[in-house]
């Protein structure tokens, strides 16, 4: 949830900063996780088996203080601050966006349903699952360079995906994905606005996300919730999502309203999501509840209201007095919030819409990546010859960080940023405008708002006019 800049503020030099000792990786786990040399195993059924571990474990961040950097930057625009590479994770923000596709089975489920209510339920679950991979992911993805791209084709999951960094100031990432069976199109642009509040960093989402179900001639649009990283000065970093997400079916007029609740006093609402689906006449059709870190359920409104009333009566009977010493301000409590281990309270008769995937056993030593995220920067044998030269997998700073070469990664990151600054100055000198390659600025056909739309042609693989950014 951060962006570096070609207008770096401050005098922090990453290359001169000492990198802490590397964490030990379980040797038995290393044996089990297969190849790290860029090759991909082929299973007996012919389906590719993607890697299950990174080449090197993450570095400890315990010797670094974010505050030592941010204290020089109070009042400045965070998108113009260069952060030390140790706070990054070895993925570009374009690859982080691709993680929306981890639970693509929910799109397939939406395509298969004949009932529009069930389709909306599946789409709502997909919208929640899209932010689930961020749970405990406090590392900052690399800011994409202007013109950087990322592609992913997963025949086993039935989709292909392309994204491009279309603007640097403000940073805007555009993406487009389609089903290999021509059953859906998923596209959008994202340009989060970052705010530093002293104890926390908040990323307010901007940009529209659109999902088209071609078989049903339906289009859904929404915007992601706000993401906030707490304890950036001292304490254990933790993340929450909050805000209201409205998913609109532009064909039927149905709407799903999801409230990602802030943690609240004493963390009672941490990670909770509650909402409902209503038809075009504003009649509630079902209630949705759960946690974006765990699972999502739905039930009919009457059952939900009856359960809530009985729960409230039981709660009032058990209510105990609270001393003044126990009451803290909500903001202070939020920033010091410990992990909450409780699970979603199941309401009898509810239907499960989605459950989060289990993470690899060594995920904590791999930046808390999911199995899907672990595979995103994999450079398979022969892939370099067909990728666009602007693809994230070819970025030397990310590649070196993934391989554990932190000093080289820091120097490469500085070199790439300096190259980007020089190219920008050269364009300004010659009065040459930057032209995006795969996306163009236009109007979202469903919301009427400004959007970045896919121009087509990427998978024809004519990369002769791609910029030299690495």
WOWOMO-V957791 format. One record per residue. N is the residue number from 1. PHI is phi in degrees with one decimal (999 if undefined). Layout:
n:N phi:PHI
n:N phi:PHI
This chain:
n:1 phi:999
n:2 phi:-150.4
n:3 phi:-134.5
n:4 phi:-79.1
n:5 phi:-144.3
n:6 phi:-89.6
n:7 phi:-118.4
n:8 phi:-62.0
n:9 phi:-102.8
n:10 phi:87.9
n:11 phi:-120.5
n:12 phi:-73.7
n:13 phi:-111.1
n:14 phi:-68.1
n:15 phi:-62.8
n:16 phi:-92.6
n:17 phi:-90.4
n:18 phi:-69.4
n:19 phi:-95.7
n:20 phi:-69.8
n:21 phi:-64.6
n:22 phi:-77.5
n:23 phi:-71.0
n:24 phi:-81.4
n:25 phi:-97.3
n:26 phi:-55.7
n:27 phi:-61.6
n:28 phi:-66.4
n:29 phi:-64.5
n:30 phi:-62.1
n:31 phi:-67.9
n:32 phi:-72.8
n:33 phi:-84.3
n:34 phi:86.2
n:35 phi:-79.0
n:36 phi:-123.7
n:37 phi:-95.4
n:38 phi:91.9
n:39 phi:-85.1
n:40 phi:-114.9
n:41 phi:-71.0
n:42 phi:-112.6
n:43 phi:-76.2
n:44 phi:-62.3
n:45 phi:-82.4
n:46 phi:89.7
n:47 phi:-84.6
n:48 phi:-66.1
n:49 phi:-102.0
n:50 phi:-81.9
n:51 phi:-62.0
n:52 phi:-115.2
n:53 phi:-152.9
n:54 phi:-83.0
n:55 phi:-61.3
n:56 phi:-142.7
n:57 phi:-72.3
n:58 phi:-70.5
n:59 phi:-86.3
n:60 phi:-69.9
n:61 phi:-100.6
n:62 phi:-66.2
n:63 phi:-88.3
n:64 phi:-114.5
n:65 phi:-123.8
n:66 phi:-61.7
n:67 phi:-61.8
n:68 phi:-61.3
n:69 phi:-93.2
n:70 phi:-71.0
n:71 phi:-64.5
n:72 phi:-84.3
n:73 phi:-119.1
n:74 phi:-62.5
n:75 phi:89.1
n:76 phi:-96.9
n:77 phi:-71.9
n:78 phi:-64.7
n:79 phi:-68.5
n:80 phi:-107.2
n:81 phi:-108.0
n:82 phi:-91.0
n:83 phi:-98.9
n:84 phi:-62.2
n:85 phi:-66.0
n:86 phi:-63.9
n:87 phi:-87.9
n:88 phi:-85.9
n:89 phi:-116.6
n:90 phi:-77.4
n:91 phi:-143.8
n:92 phi:-79.5
n:93 phi:-59.0
n:94 phi:-63.8
n:95 phi:-72.5
n:96 phi:-61.6
n:97 phi:-60.8
n:98 phi:-61.2
n:99 phi:-66.5
n:100 phi:-54.9
n:101 phi:-86.3
n:102 phi:-60.0
n:103 phi:-107.1
n:104 phi:-63.3
n:105 phi:-58.3
n:106 phi:-70.9
n:107 phi:-66.1
n:108 phi:-60.5
n:109 phi:-66.0
n:110 phi:-61.6
n:111 phi:-63.3
n:112 phi:-83.1
n:113 phi:-78.6
n:114 phi:-84.9
n:115 phi:-85.5
n:116 phi:-60.5
n:117 phi:-65.5
n:118 phi:-66.7
n:119 phi:-65.5
n:120 phi:-64.2
n:121 phi:-61.1
n:122 phi:-67.6
n:123 phi:-66.8
n:124 phi:-61.9
n:125 phi:-62.9
n:126 phi:-64.3
n:127 phi:-62.6
n:128 phi:-71.4
n:129 phi:-64.0
n:130 phi:-63.8
n:131 phi:-101.5
n:132 phi:-66.5
n:133 phi:-67.1
n:134 phi:-77.7
n:135 phi:-57.7
n:136 phi:66.2
n:137 phi:-92.8
n:138 phi:-93.2
n:139 phi:-73.3
n:140 phi:-93.7
n:141 phi:-66.3
n:142 phi:-65.9
n:143 phi:-69.9
n:144 phi:-64.2
n:145 phi:-73.6
n:146 phi:-60.5
n:147 phi:92.5
n:148 phi:-65.0
n:149 phi:-132.6
n:150 phi:-149.3
n:151 phi:-123.2
n:152 phi:-148.8
n:153 phi:-117.6
n:154 phi:-123.0
n:155 phi:-64.7
n:156 phi:-67.3
n:157 phi:-101.1
n:158 phi:81.6
n:159 phi:-151.0
n:160 phi:-134.1
n:161 phi:-142.1
n:162 phi:-139.9
n:163 phi:-139.0
n:164 phi:-147.7
n:165 phi:-83.5
n:166 phi:-96.2
n:167 phi:-151.4
n:168 phi:-103.0
n:169 phi:-130.7
n:170 phi:-74.2
n:171 phi:-70.9
n:172 phi:-130.1
n:173 phi:-114.2
n:174 phi:-111.9
n:175 phi:-142.1
n:176 phi:-149.8
n:177 phi:-137.1
n:178 phi:-141.8
n:179 phi:-74.5
n:180 phi:-66.6
n:181 phi:-95.6
n:182 phi:57.4
n:183 phi:-101.5
n:184 phi:-152.3
n:185 phi:-132.6
n:186 phi:-130.7
n:187 phi:-152.1
n:188 phi:170.3
n:189 phi:-140.2
n:190 phi:-130.7
n:191 phi:-143.7
n:192 phi:-67.3
n:193 phi:-103.0
n:194 phi:-94.8
n:195 phi:-132.8
n:196 phi:-105.9
n:197 phi:-103.9
n:198 phi:99.3
n:199 phi:-100.2
n:200 phi:-142.8
n:201 phi:-118.1
n:202 phi:-113.3
n:203 phi:-112.7
n:204 phi:-85.8
n:205 phi:-74.0
n:206 phi:-130.6
n:207 phi:105.3
n:208 phi:-103.8
n:209 phi:-109.1
n:210 phi:-126.7
n:211 phi:-122.7
n:212 phi:-111.7
n:213 phi:-98.5
n:214 phi:-66.3
n:215 phi:-61.3
n:216 phi:-97.6
n:217 phi:55.1
n:218 phi:-119.9
n:219 phi:-133.8
n:220 phi:-118.8
n:221 phi:-132.0
n:222 phi:-163.2
n:223 phi:-126.6
n:224 phi:-69.5
n:225 phi:-72.4
n:226 phi:-75.5
n:227 phi:-110.7
n:228 phi:-135.6
n:229 phi:-104.3
n:230 phi:-100.0
n:231 phi:62.4
n:232 phi:-73.7
n:233 phi:-92.6
n:234 phi:-150.9
n:235 phi:99.4
n:236 phi:-80.5
n:237 phi:-64.6
n:238 phi:-146.3
n:239 phi:-125.0
n:240 phi:-137.8
n:241 phi:-116.7
n:242 phi:-150.7
n:243 phi:123.1
n:244 phi:-98.7
n:245 phi:-109.8
n:246 phi:-110.5
n:247 phi:-103.9
n:248 phi:-111.7
n:249 phi:-91.2
n:250 phi:-75.6
n:251 phi:-90.3
n:252 phi:-101.2
n:253 phi:85.9
n:254 phi:-64.4
n:255 phi:-139.9
n:256 phi:-114.2
n:257 phi:-110.9
n:258 phi:-114.3
n:259 phi:-103.9
n:260 phi:-79.7
n:261 phi:-81.4
n:262 phi:-65.6
n:263 phi:-60.9
n:264 phi:74.0
n:265 phi:-65.2
n:266 phi:63.9
n:267 phi:72.5
n:268 phi:-62.9
n:269 phi:-103.7
n:270 phi:-56.2
n:271 phi:72.8
n:272 phi:-76.1
n:273 phi:-128.0
n:274 phi:-136.8
n:275 phi:-175.7
n:276 phi:-157.0
n:277 phi:-112.6
n:278 phi:-127.4
n:279 phi:-87.0
n:280 phi:-67.4
n:281 phi:-95.5
n:282 phi:68.8
n:283 phi:-83.8
n:284 phi:-70.1
n:285 phi:-98.2
n:286 phi:-162.8
n:287 phi:-112.8
n:288 phi:-116.2
n:289 phi:-150.8
n:290 phi:154.2
n:291 phi:-134.5
n:292 phi:-71.5
n:293 phi:-94.7
n:294 phi:-140.7
n:295 phi:-164.0
n:296 phi:-138.3
n:297 phi:-125.2
n:298 phi:-139.2
n:299 phi:-151.3
n:300 phi:-78.7
n:301 phi:-57.9
n:302 phi:-64.5
n:303 phi:-60.0
n:304 phi:-64.4
n:305 phi:-64.7
n:306 phi:-61.8
n:307 phi:-64.4
n:308 phi:-64.4
n:309 phi:-65.7
n:310 phi:-66.9
n:311 phi:-66.2
n:312 phi:-66.3
n:313 phi:-62.8
n:314 phi:-66.6
n:315 phi:-67.7
n:316 phi:-66.8
n:317 phi:-69.2
n:318 phi:-92.7
n:319 phi:-61.5
n:320 phi:-116.7
n:321 phi:-71.1
n:322 phi:-116.4
n:323 phi:-75.6
n:324 phi:-62.5
n:325 phi:-66.9
n:326 phi:-80.1
n:327 phi:-93.5
n:328 phi:-116.4
n:329 phi:-67.1
n:330 phi:-61.3
n:331 phi:-67.1
n:332 phi:-63.7
n:333 phi:-63.7
n:334 phi:-63.4
n:335 phi:-71.5
n:336 phi:-103.4
n:337 phi:-63.0
n:338 phi:-77.8
n:339 phi:-66.2
n:340 phi:-106.8
n:341 phi:-101.3
n:342 phi:-69.1
n:343 phi:-107.9
n:344 phi:-68.2
n:345 phi:-76.5
n:346 phi:-75.3
n:347 phi:-98.6
n:348 phi:-51.4
n:349 phi:91.1
n:350 phi:-76.5
n:351 phi:-109.4
n:352 phi:-75.2
n:353 phi:-98.2
n:354 phi:-164.4
n:355 phi:-136.0
n:356 phi:-65.7
n:357 phi:-74.8
n:358 phi:-68.7
n:359 phi:-90.2
n:360 phi:-58.8
n:361 phi:-61.0
n:362 phi:-104.0
n:363 phi:-59.3
n:364 phi:-63.6
n:365 phi:-96.0
n:366 phi:-127.2
n:367 phi:62.3
n:368 phi:58.9
n:369 phi:-69.2
n:370 phi:-79.6
n:371 phi:-60.6
n:372 phi:-65.2
n:373 phi:-65.2
n:374 phi:-58.2
n:375 phi:-85.3
n:376 phi:-67.6
n:377 phi:-99.7
n:378 phi:-65.7
n:379 phi:-107.0
n:380 phi:-74.0
n:381 phi:-60.5
n:382 phi:86.2
n:383 phi:-71.1
n:384 phi:-59.0
n:385 phi:-73.4
n:386 phi:-111.0
n:387 phi:-73.0
n:388 phi:-63.0
n:389 phi:-65.1
n:390 phi:-98.4
n:391 phi:-68.0
n:392 phi:-54.4
n:393 phi:-61.3
n:394 phi:-95.7
n:395 phi:-70.1
n:396 phi:-67.4
n:397 phi:-71.1
n:398 phi:-66.2
n:399 phi:-62.0
n:400 phi:-68.6
n:401 phi:-64.5
n:402 phi:-60.0
n:403 phi:-83.3
n:404 phi:89.0
n:405 phi:-91.6
n:406 phi:-68.5
n:407 phi:-64.2
n:408 phi:-64.8
n:409 phi:-60.8
n:410 phi:-62.7
n:411 phi:-65.8
n:412 phi:-65.6
n:413 phi:-62.0
n:414 phi:-64.1
n:415 phi:-63.6
n:416 phi:-65.5
n:417 phi:-67.1
n:418 phi:-67.6
n:419 phi:-63.9
n:420 phi:-66.4
n:421 phi:-62.4
n:422 phi:-64.1
n:423 phi:-65.5
n:424 phi:-66.1
n:425 phi:-64.9
n:426 phi:-66.1
n:427 phi:-65.6
n:428 phi:-64.9
n:429 phi:-64.0
n:430 phi:-89.6
n:431 phi:55.7
n:432 phi:-105.3
n:433 phi:-84.3
n:434 phi:-77.4
n:435 phi:-117.1
n:436 phi:-68.6
n:437 phi:-98.8
n:438 phi:-116.2
n:439 phi:-131.4
n:440 phi:-135.4
n:441 phi:-79.7
n:442 phi:-156.1
n:443 phi:-120.3
n:444 phi:-63.7
n:445 phi:-66.9
n:446 phi:-104.3
n:447 phi:-102.3
n:448 phi:75.8
n:449 phi:-94.2
n:450 phi:-64.3
n:451 phi:-152.8
n:452 phi:-105.4
n:453 phi:-113.4
n:454 phi:-68.4
n:455 phi:-86.2
n:456 phi:89.3
n:457 phi:90.5
n:458 phi:-59.0
n:459 phi:-78.2
n:460 phi:-75.4
n:461 phi:62.1
n:462 phi:-97.9
n:463 phi:-106.3
n:464 phi:-65.4
n:465 phi:-105.8
n:466 phi:-72.2
n:467 phi:-70.8
n:468 phi:-92.9
n:469 phi:-107.1
n:470 phi:-103.5
